[in-house]
Amino acid sequence: MQIDCDTCAVRGAACSGCVVTVILGMPDYRVEWDDSEFRALKALAGGGLVPPLRLVTALDALDRQAG
């Protein structure tokens, strides 16, 4: 999974509740997590230990509007 905060449609509004900024601060580079890392973060978020990933790409936002 590639996460680029520069392309996140909710950057700023959702940063304080996003696992990326909680763990790394606001990165100035693209973050890459493999499947096992993503599953681990998802499990931690599911247990309430870290916030979930809040990434919303422009494509995701368009899909939500159309659906």
Legacy VTK file of the C-alpha trace (Angstrom):
# vtk DataFile Version 3.0
C-alpha trace
ASCII
DATASET POLYDATA
POINTS 67 float
0.000 0.000 0.000
1.332 3.402 -0.973
0.221 6.428 1.006
0.922 9.907 -0.302
-0.388 12.553 2.076
-0.024 15.184 -0.661
-2.841 13.508 -2.628
-5.179 12.913 0.320
-8.500 14.699 -0.223
-9.008 15.189 3.542
-5.474 16.352 4.341
-5.547 18.772 7.214
-9.084 17.940 8.319
-8.352 14.280 9.121
-4.602 14.336 9.851
-4.960 14.415 13.633
-6.945 11.163 13.590
-4.809 9.288 11.053
-2.384 6.501 11.937
0.228 7.886 9.513
0.580 11.208 11.321
0.333 9.582 14.765
3.213 7.204 13.990
5.345 9.284 11.599
4.226 12.878 11.985
3.427 14.606 8.679
5.751 12.793 6.264
7.216 14.693 3.325
7.590 11.464 1.363
5.325 8.654 0.208
4.845 5.930 2.817
4.824 2.326 1.662
3.478 -0.505 3.819
3.371 -4.121 2.715
0.303 -6.305 3.323
1.525 -7.678 6.656
2.298 -4.180 7.970
-1.100 -2.914 6.823
-2.871 -5.875 8.513
-0.949 -5.193 11.729
-1.920 -1.505 11.704
-5.524 -2.454 10.957
-5.512 -4.833 13.948
-4.031 -2.148 16.205
-6.664 0.334 15.028
-9.406 -2.256 15.524
-8.247 -2.658 19.118
-8.273 1.090 19.702
-4.503 1.323 20.161
-3.931 3.661 17.179
-6.322 5.640 14.970
-7.279 4.129 11.589
-5.873 5.202 8.250
-7.886 8.232 7.081
-6.467 8.436 3.550
-9.065 9.506 0.977
-7.764 9.805 -2.552
-9.515 11.956 -5.144
-10.639 8.752 -6.897
-12.184 7.443 -3.651
-14.070 10.724 -3.211
-15.449 10.558 -6.756
-16.581 6.948 -6.221
-18.458 7.980 -3.067
-20.254 10.799 -4.886
-21.285 8.499 -7.742
-22.439 5.671 -5.450
LINES 1 68
67 0 1 2 3 4 5 6 7 8 9 10 11 12 13 14 15 16 17 18 19 20 21 22 23 24 25 26 27 28 29 30 31 32 33 34 35 36 37 38 39 40 41 42 43 44 45 46 47 48 49 50 51 52 53 54 55 56 57 58 59 60 61 62 63 64 65 66
